[in-house]
Protein backbone atom coordinates (compact mmCIF):
# COMPACT_ATOMS: atom_id res chain seq x y z
CA UNK A 1 0.00 0.00 0.00
CA UNK A 2 1.59 3.24 -1.12
CA UNK A 3 1.29 6.43 0.87
CA UNK A 4 1.20 9.79 -0.80
CA UNK A 5 3.56 12.60 0.08
CA UNK A 6 0.54 14.77 0.96
CA UNK A 7 -0.50 12.28 3.64
CA UNK A 8 2.99 12.13 5.11
CA UNK A 9 3.24 15.93 5.11
CA UNK A 10 -0.16 16.24 6.83
CA UNK A 11 0.86 13.60 9.38
CA UNK A 12 4.09 15.45 10.14
CA UNK A 13 2.26 18.78 10.43
CA UNK A 14 -0.31 17.31 12.84
CA UNK A 15 2.45 15.75 14.93
CA UNK A 16 4.35 19.03 15.11
CA UNK A 17 1.19 20.97 16.01
CA UNK A 18 0.44 18.49 18.78
CA UNK A 19 3.98 18.75 20.13
CA UNK A 20 3.99 22.57 20.02
CA UNK A 21 0.67 22.74 21.89
CA UNK A 22 1.82 20.32 24.58
CA UNK A 23 5.29 21.85 24.99
CA UNK A 24 3.79 25.35 24.97
CA UNK A 25 1.43 24.38 27.75
CA UNK A 26 4.27 23.05 29.88
CA UNK A 27 6.30 26.20 29.19
CA UNK A 28 3.46 28.58 30.03
CA UNK A 29 2.46 26.73 33.21
CA UNK A 30 5.85 27.66 34.70
CA UNK A 31 4.51 31.20 35.04
CA UNK A 32 1.21 30.24 36.71
CA UNK A 33 0.86 29.91 40.47
CA UNK A 34 -0.78 26.59 41.29
CA UNK A 35 -3.51 27.28 43.80
CA UNK A 36 -5.60 24.51 45.38
CA UNK A 37 -8.52 25.51 43.18
CA UNK A 38 -6.44 25.32 39.99
CA UNK A 39 -4.95 22.01 41.08
CA UNK A 40 -8.44 20.59 41.60
CA UNK A 41 -9.51 21.82 38.16
CA UNK A 42 -6.46 20.25 36.51
CA UNK A 43 -7.14 16.93 38.24
CA UNK A 44 -10.69 16.66 36.85
CA UNK A 45 -9.81 17.89 33.35
CA UNK A 46 -9.24 14.38 31.92
CA UNK A 47 -12.69 13.34 33.16
CA UNK A 48 -14.25 16.30 31.35
CA UNK A 49 -12.46 15.39 28.12
CA UNK A 50 -13.59 11.77 28.39
CA UNK A 51 -17.19 12.83 28.98
CA UNK A 52 -16.97 15.09 25.94
CA UNK A 53 -15.91 12.10 23.85
CA UNK A 54 -18.21 9.46 25.34
CA UNK A 55 -21.54 11.31 25.52
CA UNK A 56 -21.87 12.04 21.77
CA UNK A 57 -20.77 8.48 20.95
CA UNK A 58 -23.38 7.06 23.32
CA UNK A 59 -26.11 9.41 22.10
CA UNK A 60 -25.45 8.73 18.40
CA UNK A 61 -24.48 5.10 18.82
CA UNK A 62 -26.59 2.05 19.14
CA UNK A 63 -26.63 -1.12 21.17
CA UNK A 64 -22.89 -1.90 20.70
CA UNK A 65 -21.86 1.45 22.14
CA UNK A 66 -24.20 1.11 25.11
CA UNK A 67 -22.88 -2.39 25.81
CA UNK A 68 -19.33 -1.05 25.61
CA UNK A 69 -20.11 1.73 28.10
CA UNK A 70 -21.73 -0.69 30.51
CA UNK A 71 -18.75 -3.04 30.30
CA UNK A 72 -16.29 -0.20 30.87
CA UNK A 73 -18.22 1.02 33.91
CA UNK A 74 -18.45 -2.49 35.36
CA UNK A 75 -14.77 -3.25 34.81
CA UNK A 76 -13.71 0.09 36.28
CA UNK A 77 -15.75 -0.76 39.38
CA UNK A 78 -14.32 -4.28 39.59
CA UNK A 79 -10.66 -3.72 38.66
CA UNK A 80 -10.04 0.00 39.08
CA UNK A 81 -7.81 -0.20 36.00
CA UNK A 82 -8.89 2.26 33.31
CA UNK A 83 -6.62 0.74 30.66
CA UNK A 84 -8.11 -2.74 31.05
CA UNK A 85 -11.62 -1.30 31.11
CA UNK A 86 -11.02 0.74 27.94
CA UNK A 87 -9.56 -2.24 26.06
CA UNK A 88 -12.47 -4.42 27.13
CA UNK A 89 -14.95 -1.74 26.06
CA UNK A 90 -13.33 -1.53 22.62
CA UNK A 91 -13.46 -5.31 22.31
CA UNK A 92 -17.12 -5.44 23.36
CA UNK A 93 -18.09 -2.76 20.83
CA UNK A 94 -16.16 -4.52 18.06
CA UNK A 95 -17.72 -7.90 18.86
CA UNK A 96 -21.22 -6.46 19.18
CA UNK A 97 -20.89 -4.75 15.80
CA UNK A 98 -19.96 -8.07 14.21
CA UNK A 99 -23.07 -9.79 15.58
SENU-518186 format. One line per 2 residues: number of its first residue (from 1); their letters; for each residue x, y negated, z negated of N, C-alpha, C. Coordinates in nm, 3 decimals. Example, Ala and Ser with C-alpha at 12.3 -4.5 7.8 and 13.67 -1.06 7.14 Angstrom:
# residues 2
1) as) 1.319:0.569:-0.780:1.230:0.450:-0.780:1.320:0.330:-0.780; 1.285:0.225:-0.708:1.367:0.106:-0.714:1.290:-0.003:-0.787
***
This chain:
# residues 99
1) xx) 0.085:0.117:0.000:0.000:0.000:0.000:0.090:-0.123:0.000; 0.075:-0.206:0.099:0.159:-0.324:0.112:0.095:-0.442:0.040
3) xx) 0.178:-0.523:-0.021:0.129:-0.643:-0.087:0.174:-0.764:-0.006; 0.086:-0.860:0.003:0.120:-0.979:0.080:0.202:-1.075:-0.005
5) xx) 0.275:-1.161:0.063:0.356:-1.260:-0.008:0.267:-1.361:-0.081; 0.147:-1.385:-0.028:0.054:-1.477:-0.096:0.013:-1.421:-0.232
7) xx) -0.012:-1.291:-0.237:-0.050:-1.228:-0.364:0.064:-1.237:-0.465; 0.185:-1.206:-0.421:0.299:-1.213:-0.511:0.324:-1.355:-0.560
9) xx) 0.307:-1.452:-0.473:0.324:-1.593:-0.511:0.217:-1.634:-0.612; 0.093:-1.593:-0.589:-0.016:-1.624:-0.683:0.008:-1.557:-0.817
11) xx) 0.056:-1.432:-0.815:0.086:-1.360:-0.938:0.197:-1.430:-1.017; 0.300:-1.472:-0.949:0.409:-1.545:-1.014:0.360:-1.678:-1.071
13) xx) 0.279:-1.749:-0.996:0.226:-1.878:-1.043:0.139:-1.859:-1.167; 0.054:-1.756:-1.167:-0.031:-1.731:-1.284:0.053:-1.692:-1.405
15) xx) 0.156:-1.613:-1.383:0.245:-1.575:-1.493:0.318:-1.696:-1.550; 0.365:-1.783:-1.465:0.435:-1.903:-1.511:0.338:-1.996:-1.585
17) xx) 0.217:-2.011:-1.534:0.119:-2.097:-1.601:0.085:-2.042:-1.739; 0.072:-1.911:-1.749:0.044:-1.849:-1.878:0.159:-1.872:-1.975
19) xx) 0.281:-1.855:-1.927:0.398:-1.875:-2.013:0.409:-2.020:-2.059; 0.388:-2.115:-1.968:0.399:-2.257:-2.002:0.293:-2.294:-2.106
21) xx) 0.172:-2.244:-2.091:0.067:-2.274:-2.189:0.102:-2.218:-2.326; 0.149:-2.094:-2.330:0.182:-2.032:-2.458:0.303:-2.100:-2.522
23) xx) 0.408:-2.122:-2.445:0.529:-2.185:-2.499:0.500:-2.329:-2.540; 0.417:-2.398:-2.462:0.379:-2.535:-2.497:0.303:-2.541:-2.627
25) xx) 0.216:-2.444:-2.649:0.143:-2.438:-2.775:0.235:-2.418:-2.894; 0.331:-2.327:-2.880:0.427:-2.305:-2.988:0.510:-2.431:-3.013
27) xx) 0.551:-2.498:-2.905:0.630:-2.620:-2.919:0.550:-2.729:-2.989; 0.427:-2.750:-2.946:0.346:-2.858:-3.003:0.304:-2.830:-3.147
29) xx) 0.287:-2.704:-3.184:0.246:-2.673:-3.321:0.356:-2.705:-3.422; 0.479:-2.726:-3.376:0.585:-2.766:-3.470:0.559:-2.904:-3.529
31) xx) 0.477:-2.984:-3.460:0.451:-3.120:-3.504:0.320:-3.133:-3.580; 0.251:-3.023:-3.604:0.121:-3.024:-3.671:0.137:-2.967:-3.812
33) xx) 0.085:-3.041:-3.909:0.086:-2.991:-4.047:-0.022:-2.885:-4.062; 0.017:-2.769:-4.112:-0.078:-2.659:-4.129:-0.146:-2.673:-4.264
35) xx) -0.270:-2.715:-4.258:-0.351:-2.728:-4.380:-0.427:-2.596:-4.400; -0.481:-2.573:-4.518:-0.560:-2.451:-4.538:-0.678:-2.440:-4.442
37) xx) -0.738:-2.552:-4.410:-0.852:-2.551:-4.318:-0.808:-2.512:-4.177; -0.696:-2.567:-4.131:-0.644:-2.532:-3.999:-0.600:-2.387:-3.995
39) xx) -0.537:-2.340:-4.101:-0.495:-2.201:-4.108:-0.615:-2.107:-4.099; -0.722:-2.140:-4.166:-0.844:-2.059:-4.160:-0.901:-2.058:-4.018
41) xx) -0.900:-2.173:-3.954:-0.951:-2.182:-3.816:-0.865:-2.099:-3.721; -0.735:-2.102:-3.737:-0.646:-2.025:-3.651:-0.662:-1.875:-3.673
43) xx) -0.696:-1.835:-3.795:-0.714:-1.693:-3.824:-0.840:-1.637:-3.758; -0.945:-1.716:-3.744:-1.069:-1.666:-3.685:-1.078:-1.693:-3.534
45) xx) -0.980:-1.759:-3.478:-0.981:-1.789:-3.335:-0.988:-1.663:-3.248; -0.911:-1.558:-3.276:-0.924:-1.438:-3.192:-1.065:-1.378:-3.194
47) xx) -1.132:-1.385:-3.308:-1.269:-1.334:-3.316:-1.360:-1.415:-3.224; -1.344:-1.546:-3.222:-1.425:-1.630:-3.135:-1.401:-1.600:-2.988
49) xx) -1.278:-1.574:-2.951:-1.246:-1.539:-2.812:-1.310:-1.405:-2.776; -1.299:-1.307:-2.867:-1.359:-1.177:-2.839:-1.512:-1.186:-2.825
51) xx) -1.574:-1.266:-2.909:-1.719:-1.283:-2.898:-1.755:-1.348:-2.765; -1.674:-1.444:-2.723:-1.697:-1.509:-2.594:-1.683:-1.414:-2.476
53) xx) -1.605:-1.309:-2.492:-1.591:-1.210:-2.385:-1.700:-1.104:-2.394; -1.731:-1.060:-2.515:-1.821:-0.946:-2.534:-1.968:-0.982:-2.512
55) xx) -2.011:-1.096:-2.560:-2.154:-1.131:-2.552:-2.204:-1.137:-2.408; -2.137:-1.206:-2.315:-2.187:-1.204:-2.177:-2.184:-1.064:-2.115
57) xx) -2.083:-0.984:-2.149:-2.077:-0.848:-2.095:-2.194:-0.765:-2.148; -2.226:-0.781:-2.275:-2.338:-0.706:-2.332:-2.472:-0.755:-2.277
59) xx) -2.485:-0.885:-2.260:-2.611:-0.941:-2.210:-2.635:-0.901:-2.065; -2.530:-0.904:-1.983:-2.545:-0.873:-1.840:-2.527:-0.725:-1.810
61) xx) -2.474:-0.651:-1.904:-2.448:-0.510:-1.882:-2.571:-0.426:-1.905; -2.549:-0.299:-1.894:-2.659:-0.205:-1.914:-2.630:-0.110:-2.028
63) xx) -2.679:0.010:-2.014:-2.663:0.112:-2.117:-2.516:0.145:-2.143; -2.430:0.158:-2.041:-2.289:0.190:-2.070:-2.221:0.087:-2.159
65) xx) -2.248:-0.040:-2.135:-2.186:-0.145:-2.214:-2.236:-0.143:-2.359; -2.364:-0.119:-2.376:-2.420:-0.111:-2.511:-2.362:0.008:-2.586
67) xx) -2.349:0.122:-2.519:-2.288:0.239:-2.581:-2.142:0.211:-2.618; -2.072:0.141:-2.531:-1.933:0.105:-2.561:-1.923:0.015:-2.683
69) xx) -2.012:-0.084:-2.694:-2.011:-0.173:-2.810:-2.042:-0.098:-2.938; -2.138:-0.008:-2.932:-2.173:0.069:-3.051:-2.056:0.157:-3.093
71) xx) -1.990:0.219:-2.996:-1.875:0.304:-3.030:-1.760:0.223:-3.087; -1.736:0.105:-3.034:-1.629:0.020:-3.087:-1.661:-0.022:-3.231
73) xx) -1.784:-0.061:-3.255:-1.822:-0.102:-3.391:-1.809:0.014:-3.489; -1.852:0.132:-3.446:-1.845:0.249:-3.536:-1.699:0.288:-3.563
75) xx) -1.617:0.288:-3.460:-1.477:0.325:-3.481:-1.401:0.221:-3.562; -1.435:0.094:-3.546:-1.371:-0.009:-3.628:-1.406:0.013:-3.775
77) xx) -1.531:0.050:-3.800:-1.575:0.076:-3.938:-1.506:0.199:-3.995; -1.491:0.303:-3.912:-1.432:0.428:-3.959:-1.280:0.421:-3.971
79) xx) -1.213:0.368:-3.869:-1.066:0.372:-3.866:-1.000:0.242:-3.907; -1.065:0.129:-3.881:-1.004:0.000:-3.908:-0.896:-0.036:-3.808
81) xx) -0.883:0.042:-3.701:-0.781:0.020:-3.600:-0.847:-0.036:-3.475; -0.823:-0.163:-3.446:-0.889:-0.226:-3.331:-0.840:-0.171:-3.199
83) xx) -0.715:-0.129:-3.191:-0.662:-0.074:-3.066:-0.731:0.057:-3.031; -0.743:0.146:-3.127:-0.811:0.274:-3.105:-0.957:0.250:-3.069
85) xx) -1.021:0.158:-3.138:-1.162:0.130:-3.111:-1.180:0.074:-2.970; -1.091:-0.016:-2.928:-1.102:-0.074:-2.794:-1.080:0.032:-2.686
87) xx) -0.980:0.118:-2.704:-0.956:0.224:-2.606:-1.074:0.320:-2.598; -1.130:0.354:-2.712:-1.247:0.442:-2.713:-1.366:0.375:-2.645
89) xx) -1.386:0.247:-2.670:-1.495:0.174:-2.606:-1.480:0.172:-2.455; -1.358:0.151:-2.407:-1.333:0.153:-2.262:-1.364:0.291:-2.206
91) xx) -1.321:0.395:-2.277:-1.346:0.531:-2.231:-1.495:0.562:-2.228; -1.567:0.519:-2.329:-1.712:0.544:-2.336:-1.783:0.474:-2.220
93) xx) -1.746:0.350:-2.193:-1.809:0.276:-2.083:-1.779:0.346:-1.950; -1.652:0.385:-1.930:-1.616:0.452:-1.806:-1.691:0.583:-1.789
95) xx) -1.699:0.662:-1.895:-1.772:0.790:-1.886:-1.920:0.768:-1.864; -1.978:0.671:-1.933:-2.122:0.646:-1.918:-2.156:0.595:-1.777
97) xx) -2.064:0.522:-1.717:-2.089:0.475:-1.580:-2.082:0.589:-1.479; -2.006:0.692:-1.510:-1.996:0.807:-1.421:-2.120:0.896:-1.427
99) x) -2.189:0.892:-1.540:-2.307:0.979:-1.558:-2.430:0.919:-1.501
***
